[in-house]
């Protein structure tokens, strides 16, 4: 295809919009989200370019919901998931990625304690972490189930979309 760079850029834009819409649509479900799975898949197919999509997504979130404390968490938490996935991106096992996604969901609250540690000290960070353990468990289970069910079909769709260029 003659304009493969343009195609990939447009595809990344559409996928970023899907990331954002996936979060907005699923916001009614407490700590059940498709973002983790999509970031895993985007990392597999786009490598380091995933960071462009992540930060566009984070800023879209900030514009929609306001730039609160959560925003600072999103600046590094989603990037951390991509950094874990980058060296493992050749793997196409739904079970493998479900485990990674589950652990990410389980430790999401732990990763989000950094701003509370910096602003309120260890007691604030610990309180934040403890109060969110139930949500982290839900996040873990939701991530595992979504990844087990959707990894293969979404992987197949992305493979077709990326190979068009």
Residue pairs with C-beta under 8 A, 6 or more apart in sequence:
1 7
1 164
1 165
4 165
7 164
7 165
8 162
8 165
11 161
11 162
11 165
12 46
12 49
12 52
12 53
15 38
15 42
15 53
16 52
16 53
16 56
16 57
16 60
18 38
19 35
19 38
19 39
19 42
19 53
19 57
20 57
20 60
20 61
22 33
22 34
22 35
22 38
23 33
23 34
23 35
23 57
23 61
24 64
26 32
26 33
26 34
29 142
30 135
30 138
31 105
31 108
31 135
31 136
31 138
31 139
31 142
32 138
32 139
32 142
32 146
33 139
33 142
33 143
34 146
34 150
35 57
35 78
36 81
36 101
36 104
36 105
36 143
36 146
36 147
37 97
37 101
37 143
37 146
37 147
37 150
37 151
37 154
38 154
39 50
39 53
39 54
39 78
39 81
39 82
39 85
40 81
40 85
40 97
40 100
40 101
40 147
40 151
41 151
41 154
41 155
41 158
42 50
42 53
42 82
42 158
43 50
43 81
43 82
43 85
43 86
43 89
44 85
44 89
44 92
44 155
44 158
45 158
45 159
45 162
46 53
46 162
47 86
47 89
48 86
50 82
51 79
51 82
54 78
54 79
54 82
55 75
55 79
57 78
58 71
58 74
58 75
58 78
61 71
61 74
62 71
62 74
69 115
69 116
69 119
70 112
72 114
72 115
73 111
73 112
73 114
73 115
76 111
76 114
77 108
77 111
77 112
80 111
81 104
84 100
84 104
85 100
88 96
88 100
91 97
92 155
94 147
94 148
94 151
94 152
95 148
97 147
97 151
98 143
98 144
98 147
98 148
98 151
99 144
101 143
101 144
101 146
101 147
102 140
102 141
102 143
102 144
102 147
103 140
104 143
105 136
105 139
105 140
105 141
105 142
105 143
105 144
106 136
106 137
106 139
106 140
107 136
108 136
108 139
109 128
109 129
109 132
109 133
109 135
109 136
109 139
110 129
110 136
112 128
112 132
113 125
113 126
113 128
113 129
114 125
116 124
116 125
116 127
116 128
117 124
117 125
